[in-house]
Amino acid sequence: MPASTPALSHPHPLATAARVVMLALVAVLTLFATRDITQLWWIALLAVAGLPASLTPTHRLLGPLSRVAEVVVLGLAASQVGAVAMLGGKIGGLGASAVLPYLAVPVTVTALRRRFREGGGLLAITAVTLLVAGALTEVDGERQLTQIGYLAVCAQWLILAALGLYAAGTLHRMMLARGDGTPQPYAEATRLLTQLRTVARQLPGATLDPGGISEHLLEELRAVARADRAAVLSASAGGRLVVLVQSCVDRMDWETTLDADSAIADAWASQQPQTAARSQTRSQPDGDVSALIVPLVAGVRTVGLVVLEADAAQAYPPDVVSRVTGLTSPAALRLEAALLFDEVRSLATNEERQRLAREIHDGVAQELVMVGYGIDNALATVHDDAEETAESLRTLRQEVTRVITELRLSLFELRSEVDRHGGLAAAIAEYARTVGASGGLRVHLSLDESTARLPAATEAELLRIAQEAVTNARKHAGASNLWVTCAVDPPYAQIEVSDDGHGMGEQRSDGHYGLAIMAERAERIRGRLEIRPRQPSGTTVAVVLGSSPRRDNLHGSAAAEGE
């Protein structure tokens, strides 16, 4: 979607109702004042002049020009209807009052759009038009401008319109002044998030999942174009592309660098579909290859790319490209909404973790430290014949030390994030080493991570699952060794945490809460959580994202093992 949407991008209901009602009113008044049905052509002309402003109220050029046309036609109509009504025996000049009530329409529209200067300009144009038309119109050999009745009616409606515009402007300024002390950004955020929640519930499947939307798009595209390989890519924080989903027999290493000489980079920069006679992966398939890269453009911003490849020459003629773009255009808006929702959710989650970390550090942790100091003082002053009391205090001191250690590990877990340069494997390795050292565990790491990155929200969820599994092994397994395996090759990823403890029997109580949290996180990123016994002893917790790939072509991987 565009970065910003102008206010009142659609016709305002009040403005539309005012036009319809006023056109009907002045038509009846004109017919009553003149007894001449031919004068109704002025009403038809008013309706035509106001049509662009009714249909495109936010257009920078058509909207104002249409309203200017309305007041010019209105001034001419008032003069003509006033003259005809006078010739029909009515009081001189008062017939203009049959048309001038329509002046409320353009003034009301400008007030609703908060364009008070434009409203004042329209009143000035109306006054000039009435004066010029009155000076050029003759009635019984005299200029209509000399008729007191005509001048009085024109002045009356101009003053009423000016007072209404002034009142609307004053009310608007009062509302702004009253709201100066309120946190406007938060009020606006609340309004937008409330609208987002309402809209999200109305979406098909009530989903704002980028992966699900991308998979559905690829299914639609396969129905209109051949695709032996296909993928949907989106931008990451590091200036590279990430693979949201891909559809192919074997996992492909797609080109994800925007500064490379590739059709992918050209499509992203030009926002136009690109075709190529070579593969957009880093491993060129044998034989003829056709590639079609279609940017997903929402408004003026490129939010992603769709890459289709076929093992045939000239597989994407112009008619196929046209059918593909017909499907990708509406999908771009859906994908941008999902990506924005993911970003908002990630920001909210990170903020909540930081808040919890501050509360624990400033609250419980500080209190326990003070308890520890108090116990130290008691040990220093205890009498020699209070050996039993001293031993109890020593035990209590050890317990307090343990709790403080647990709190510090909790703080470390809350503050751990996936660095955009370090990657998911580095974040998991750092956490496993720190927790393993505190629990006396030998930690064995096996890291295999591609240079391509998963979406930031997916990496965050995988890190939290790994942290929960490592923490459970340290607290409840009674293990001596911990094996952590991390394999990432987007969109595939697999994280395994194994221990050599006493397994998931009755003597181990990880609790259903931690397992439920891991299962929920895995489901949120469309992954699978597996918990199984390890032979000869222990437990393995694994989360798998995507289908099991063939490990023939790995790029940029690194393996490490440590303690």
C-alpha positions in Angstrom: 0.0 0.0 0.0 1.2 3.6 -0.4 3.2 5.0 2.5 0.4 7.5 3.2 -3.2 8.0 2.0 -4.7 11.4 1.7 -7.6 12.2 4.0 -11.0 11.8 2.5 -9.7 9.8 -0.5 -13.4 8.9 -1.2 -16.4 11.3 -1.6 -17.5 12.4 1.8 -21.1 11.3 2.5 -22.2 14.7 3.8 -20.8 16.5 0.7 -22.6 14.1 -1.6 -25.9 14.5 0.3 -25.5 18.3 0.3 -25.1 18.4 -3.5 -28.1 16.2 -4.2 -30.4 18.0 -1.7 -29.3 21.5 -2.8 -29.6 20.7 -6.5 -33.2 19.5 -5.9 -34.0 22.6 -3.8 -32.7 25.2 -6.2 -34.4 23.4 -9.1 -37.7 23.7 -7.3 -37.1 27.3 -6.3 -35.9 28.3 -9.8 -39.0 26.8 -11.4 -41.3 28.5 -8.8 -39.5 31.9 -9.2 -39.4 32.0 -13.1 -42.3 29.8 -14.2 -39.9 28.9 -17.0 -38.7 25.3 -17.3 -35.9 26.3 -19.7 -34.1 27.9 -16.7 -33.5 24.5 -15.3 -30.6 24.1 -17.7 -28.6 26.2 -15.2 -29.2 23.5 -12.6 -28.1 20.8 -15.0 -24.9 22.9 -15.7 -24.3 23.2 -11.9 -24.5 19.4 -11.6 -22.0 18.9 -14.5 -19.6 21.5 -13.1 -19.6 19.7 -9.7 -19.3 16.2 -11.1 -15.4 16.0 -11.0 -15.3 17.3 -7.5 -17.9 14.7 -6.5 -16.0 11.8 -8.1 -12.4 12.8 -7.3 -12.4 15.0 -4.2 -8.7 14.6 -3.5 -7.4 15.2 -6.9 -5.0 18.2 -6.7 -6.2 19.7 -9.9 -9.7 18.5 -10.8 -11.1 19.0 -7.3 -10.4 22.7 -6.9 -11.1 23.5 -10.6 -14.5 21.8 -10.3 -15.4 23.8 -7.3 -14.3 27.1 -9.0 -16.5 26.1 -12.0 -19.4 25.5 -9.6 -19.2 29.0 -8.1 -18.7 30.7 -11.5 -21.8 28.9 -12.9 -23.7 29.7 -9.7 -22.9 33.5 -10.1 -24.0 33.5 -13.7 -27.2 31.5 -12.9 -28.1 33.8 -10.0 -27.9 36.8 -12.3 -29.9 35.2 -15.1 -32.6 33.7 -12.9 -32.9 37.0 -11.0 -33.4 38.9 -14.3 -36.0 36.4 -15.6 -37.9 36.4 -12.3 -38.0 40.1 -12.4 -39.4 40.2 -15.9 -42.0 37.8 -14.7 -43.4 40.4 -12.3 -41.4 39.4 -9.2 -39.7 42.0 -6.9 -36.6 43.3 -8.7 -33.5 41.2 -8.1 -34.9 38.9 -5.4 -35.2 36.0 -7.8 -31.5 35.4 -7.4 -32.3 33.9 -4.0 -33.7 30.9 -5.8 -30.2 29.7 -6.9 -27.8 31.2 -4.3 -28.6 28.6 -1.5 -26.4 26.2 -3.6 -23.4 28.3 -2.4 -23.5 26.2 0.8 -22.2 23.2 -1.2 -18.7 24.3 -2.2 -18.3 26.0 1.2 -19.3 22.8 3.1 -16.9 20.7 1.0 -13.9 23.0 1.7 -14.8 23.0 5.4 -15.0 19.2 5.6 -11.6 19.0 3.9 -10.2 21.7 6.3 -9.3 23.9 3.3 -10.5 27.2 4.8 -8.4 29.4 2.5 -9.8 27.7 -0.5 -13.3 28.3 0.9 -12.5 32.0 1.3 -11.2 32.1 -2.3 -14.4 30.5 -3.6 -16.5 33.2 -1.8 -14.4 35.9 -3.4 -14.8 34.4 -6.9 -18.5 34.1 -6.3 -18.7 37.8 -5.3 -16.8 38.9 -8.4 -18.9 36.7 -10.7 -22.1 38.1 -9.2 -20.9 41.7 -9.7 -19.7 41.2 -13.2 -22.8 39.3 -14.3 -25.1 41.9 -12.6 -23.2 44.7 -14.5 -23.6 42.9 -17.8 -27.2 41.9 -17.4 -29.9 44.5 -18.4 -33.4 44.5 -17.1 -35.9 47.1 -18.6 -32.9 49.1 -19.9 -31.1 49.2 -16.5 -28.1 47.3 -15.3 -29.2 44.6 -12.8 -26.3 45.7 -10.5 -28.3 48.9 -9.7 -31.2 46.8 -8.3 -31.3 47.0 -4.5 -33.0 43.6 -4.3 -30.3 41.9 -6.3 -27.5 43.4 -4.2 -29.3 42.6 -0.9 -29.8 38.9 -1.8 -26.2 38.5 -3.0 -24.8 40.1 0.1 -27.1 38.1 2.3 -25.9 34.7 1.0 -22.3 35.7 0.8 -22.3 36.8 4.4 -24.1 33.6 5.6 -21.6 31.5 3.7 -18.6 33.4 5.1 -20.0 33.1 8.7 -20.4 29.3 8.2 -16.9 29.0 6.9 -15.5 31.1 9.8 -17.4 29.0 12.4 -16.1 25.8 10.9 -12.5 27.1 11.0 -12.9 28.4 14.6 -14.3 25.0 15.7 -11.4 23.2 14.0 -8.8 25.4 15.8 -10.5 24.9 19.1 -10.4 21.1 18.7 -6.7 21.3 17.8 -5.9 23.5 20.8 -7.8 21.1 23.1 -5.8 18.2 21.8 -2.3 19.8 22.2 -1.7 18.0 25.6 -2.6 14.5 24.4 0.0 12.1 22.9 -1.2 12.4 19.3 1.2 9.8 17.8 -0.1 7.2 20.3 -3.7 8.1 19.6 -3.1 7.8 15.9 -1.3 4.4 16.4 -4.2 3.2 18.5 -6.6 4.2 15.8 -4.6 2.5 13.0 -4.0 -0.7 15.0 -7.7 -0.9 15.8 -8.5 -0.6 12.1 -5.8 -3.3 11.4 -7.4 -5.7 13.8 -10.8 -5.2 12.3 -9.5 -5.6 8.7 -7.4 -8.6 9.6 -10.5 -10.4 11.0 -12.2 -9.8 7.6 -9.4 -11.3 5.5 -9.8 -14.7 3.9 -8.7 -17.1 6.5 -8.1 -14.2 8.9 -4.3 -14.4 8.1 -1.6 -11.8 7.7 1.2 -14.4 7.3 3.7 -13.5 4.5 4.6 -17.1 3.9 1.0 -18.2 3.5 0.2 -15.3 1.2 3.3 -16.1 -0.9 2.5 -19.8 -1.2 -1.1 -19.0 -2.3 0.3 -16.6 -4.9 2.7 -19.2 -6.3 -0.2 -21.7 -6.6 -2.2 -19.1 -8.6 0.7 -18.4 -10.9 1.3 -22.0 -11.7 -2.2 -22.1 -13.1 -1.3 -19.5 -15.8 2.4 -20.0 -16.4 4.9 -22.8 -16.5 7.2 -22.8 -13.5 9.6 -25.7 -12.9 11.1 -23.5 -10.1 9.5 -20.5 -8.4 10.2 -18.3 -5.4 8.9 -15.2 -3.6 11.6 -12.9 -2.3 11.3 -9.9 0.0 13.8 -7.3 1.4 15.6 -7.8 4.6 17.1 -5.2 7.0 20.6 -5.9 5.7 19.9 -4.7 2.2 19.6 -8.2 0.8 16.6 -10.3 -0.3 15.2 -13.2 1.7 13.3 -16.2 0.4 9.8 -16.2 1.8 8.8 -19.4 0.0 10.0 -21.5 -2.9 8.5 -24.2 -5.0 10.9 -26.7 -6.7 12.0 -30.3 -6.5 15.4 -29.4 -5.1 16.3 -26.5 -2.9 17.7 -23.7 -5.0 20.2 -21.0 -3.9 18.6 -17.9 -5.4 20.4 -14.7 -6.2 19.7 -12.4 -3.2 22.1 -9.5 -3.8 20.5 -6.4 -5.2 23.9 -4.9 -6.4 24.6 -7.9 -8.7 24.3 -8.0 -12.5 21.1 -9.9 -12.6 17.5 -9.7 -13.8 16.4 -9.8 -10.2 18.4 -6.6 -9.4 17.0 -5.0 -12.6 13.4 -5.8 -11.7 13.8 -4.5 -8.2 15.3 -1.2 -9.4 13.0 -0.6 -12.4 9.8 -1.9 -10.9 9.1 -3.6 -14.3 8.9 -7.3 -15.2 12.1 -8.7 -16.5 12.8 -11.9 -18.6 16.1 -13.6 -18.9 17.5 -16.6 -20.8 19.5 -17.7 -17.7 18.7 -19.0 -14.3 18.4 -16.6 -11.4 20.1 -19.1 -9.0 23.7 -19.4 -8.2 23.9 -22.8 -9.8 23.1 -22.7 -13.5 20.9 -25.6 -14.6 21.8 -27.5 -17.8 20.0 -26.9 -21.0 17.6 -24.1 -22.0 16.3 -21.9 -19.2 13.7 -19.1 -19.2 13.2 -16.8 -16.2 10.5 -14.3 -15.4 11.0 -11.8 -12.6 8.0 -9.7 -11.6 8.3 -7.0 -8.9 5.5 -6.8 -6.3 4.9 -3.0 -6.2 2.5 -1.5 -3.7 1.9 2.1 -4.4 5.5 3.4 -5.2 7.4 0.9 -3.1 8.7 -2.5 -4.1 7.9 -5.0 -1.4 9.1 -8.2 -3.1 9.8 -10.2 -6.2 8.2 -13.3 -7.8 10.7 -15.4 -9.7 9.5 -18.1 -12.2 11.8 -20.4 -14.1 11.1 -23.0 -16.8 13.5 -25.5 -18.4 12.6 -24.3 -21.9 13.4 -21.5 -24.2 11.0 -18.5 -24.7 8.6 -19.8 -22.0 7.3 -16.4 -21.1 5.9 -14.5 -24.1 4.2 -11.1 -23.6 0.7 -12.7 -23.1 2.0 -14.9 -20.3 3.7 -11.9 -18.7 0.5 -10.0 -18.8 -1.5 -12.8 -17.1 1.2 -13.1 -14.4 1.2 -9.4 -13.7 -2.5 -9.4 -13.5 -2.2 -11.8 -10.5 0.8 -10.2 -8.8 -0.6 -6.6 -8.7 -3.3 -7.3 -6.1 -1.0 -9.7 -4.3 1.6 -7.0 -3.7 -0.8 -5.1 -1.4 -1.7 -8.2 0.5 2.0 -9.1 1.0 2.9 -5.5 2.1 0.1 -5.6 4.7 1.5 -9.0 6.0 5.1 -7.7 6.1 4.0 -4.5 7.9 2.0 -6.6 10.4 5.0 -8.8 11.0 7.2 -5.8 11.6 4.7 -4.3 14.1 4.4 -7.6 15.9 8.2 -7.9 16.1 8.6 -4.4 17.4 5.9 -5.0 20.1 7.6 -8.3 21.1 11.0 -6.8 21.4 9.7 -3.9 23.4 7.9 -6.3 25.8 11.1 -8.3 26.3 13.1 -5.1 27.1 10.4 -4.1 29.6 10.4 -7.4 31.4 14.2 -7.3 31.5 14.2 -3.9 33.1 11.5 -4.9 35.6 13.4 -8.0 36.7 16.7 -6.2 36.9 15.4 -3.2 38.9 13.0 -5.2 41.1 13.5 -8.8 42.1 17.2 -9.1 41.3 18.1 -6.0 43.4 16.0 -7.3 46.3 17.7 -10.6 46.3 21.1 -9.0 46.2 20.2 -7.1 49.3 19.1 -10.3 51.0 22.4 -11.8 50.1 24.3 -8.9 51.8 22.1 -9.3 54.9 23.0 -13.0 55.1 26.7 -12.1 54.8 26.4 -9.7 57.7 24.6 -12.3 59.8 27.4 -14.9 59.1 30.0 -12.3 60.2 28.3 -11.6 63.5 27.0 -15.0 64.5 28.2 -16.4 67.9 30.5 -19.4 68.0 27.9 -21.5 69.7 25.4 -21.0 66.9 26.9 -23.4 64.4 23.5 -24.8 63.4 22.2 -21.3 62.6 25.3 -20.5 60.6 24.9 -23.6 58.5 21.3 -22.7 57.8 22.4 -19.2 56.7 25.1 -20.7 54.5 22.5 -22.9 52.8 20.2 -19.9 52.4 23.1 -17.9 50.9 23.7 -20.7 48.3 20.1 -20.7 47.4 20.0 -16.9 46.9 23.1 -17.2 44.8 21.4 -19.8 42.6 18.3 -17.6 42.2 20.4 -14.6 41.2 22.2 -16.8 38.6 18.8 -17.9 37.2 17.6 -14.3 37.0 20.8 -13.2 35.2 20.3 -16.0 32.7 16.7 -14.9 32.2 17.9 -11.4 31.6 20.4 -12.7 29.0 17.7 -14.7 27.3 15.3 -11.7 27.1 18.0 -9.4 25.7 19.4 -11.9 23.2 18.6 -10.9 19.6 19.5 -12.1 16.2 22.1 -9.7 14.9 21.5 -8.7 11.3 25.2 -9.3 10.5 25.9 -12.2 12.8 22.9 -14.4 11.8 20.8 -17.0 13.6 23.5 -19.6 14.1 25.8 -17.1 15.9 23.0 -16.0 18.3 22.1 -19.6 19.2 25.7 -20.5 19.7 26.3 -17.6 22.0 23.3 -18.5 24.1 24.2 -22.2 24.3 27.8 -21.5 25.4 26.7 -19.0 28.1 24.0 -21.3 29.5 26.1 -24.4 29.2 29.0 -22.8 31.2 26.6 -21.7 34.0 25.2 -25.2 34.2 28.4 -27.2 33.9 27.5 -28.7 30.5 29.8 -29.6 27.7 28.3 -27.9 24.7 28.9 -29.4 21.2 27.9 -27.0 18.4 27.3 -27.9 14.7 26.5 -24.8 12.7 25.7 -24.8 9.0 24.2 -21.5 7.8 23.9 -20.1 4.3 24.7 -16.6 3.4 21.0 -16.0 2.6 18.8 -15.0 5.5 15.4 -15.9 6.8 12.9 -13.2 7.5 13.6 -11.3 10.7 10.4 -12.5 12.5 11.2 -16.1 11.6 14.7 -15.9 12.9 13.4 -14.4 16.2 11.0 -17.2 16.7 13.6 -19.9 16.0 16.0 -18.3 18.5 13.3 -18.3 21.2 12.5 -22.0 20.5 16.2 -22.9 20.8 16.6 -20.9 24.0 13.6 -22.7 25.6 15.0 -26.1 24.6 18.5 -25.3 26.0 17.1 -23.9 29.2 14.9 -27.0 29.8 17.9 -29.3 29.2 20.0 -27.3 31.8 17.3 -27.1 34.4 15.6 -30.5 34.2 17.6 -33.1 32.2 20.4 -33.8 34.7 22.7 -34.0 31.7 26.5 -33.7 31.2 26.5 -32.9 27.5 24.4 -30.7 25.2 24.4 -31.0 21.4 23.1 -28.0 19.5 22.7 -28.3 15.7 21.7 -25.3 13.5 21.2 -25.8 9.7 19.8 -22.8 7.8 19.4 -22.5 4.1 16.4 -20.3 3.4 13.5 -21.1 3.3 14.6 -24.3 5.0 15.9 -24.4 8.6 16.4 -27.0 11.2 17.4 -26.5 14.9 18.1 -29.5 17.2 18.9 -29.5 20.9 19.9 -32.8 22.4 21.1 -33.9 25.9 22.3 -37.1 27.5 20.1 -36.7 30.6 17.4 -38.9 32.0 15.0 -38.2 29.2 11.3 -37.2 29.3 10.3 -39.8 31.9 8.5 -39.1 35.2 11.6 -37.9 36.9 11.9 -35.0 34.4 9.3 -32.2 34.5 9.9 -29.6 31.8 6.2 -28.7 32.3 3.6 -28.4 29.6 3.9 -24.6 29.6 7.4 -24.4 28.0 6.5 -27.1 25.5 3.3 -25.3 24.6 5.1 -22.1 24.0 7.6 -23.8 21.7 4.7 -25.4 19.8 2.9 -22.1 19.4 6.1 -20.4 18.1 6.7 -23.2 15.6 3.1 -23.0 14.4 3.4 -19.2 14.0 6.2 -19.6 11.4 4.6 -22.7 9.8 7.2 -25.0 11.3 7.1 -28.5 12.9 8.1 -29.1 16.5 9.5 -32.6 17.2 10.3 -34.1 20.7 11.8 -37.6 20.7 14.1 -39.7 22.9 17.8 -39.8 22.2 19.7 -43.0 22.2 21.1 -44.3 24.5 19.7 -41.6 26.9 18.4 -38.1 26.8 16.0 -36.1 24.7 16.0 -34.3 21.4 13.9 -31.2 20.7 13.9 -30.2 17.0 12.1 -27.5 15.0 12.0 -27.9 11.2 11.0 -25.1 8.8 10.2 -26.0 5.2 10.6 -29.4 3.5 13.6 -31.6 4.0 16.1 -30.5 1.3 18.9 -32.2 -0.5 22.2 -31.0 0.8 24.1 -31.2 -2.5 24.8 -27.5 -3.0 25.7 -25.5 0.1 27.1 -22.1 -0.1 28.7 -20.0 2.6 28.2 -22.6 5.3 30.4 -22.8 8.4 30.8 -25.6 10.9 32.2 -25.3 14.5 32.3 -27.5 17.6 33.3 -26.3 21.0 32.8 -26.6 24.7 
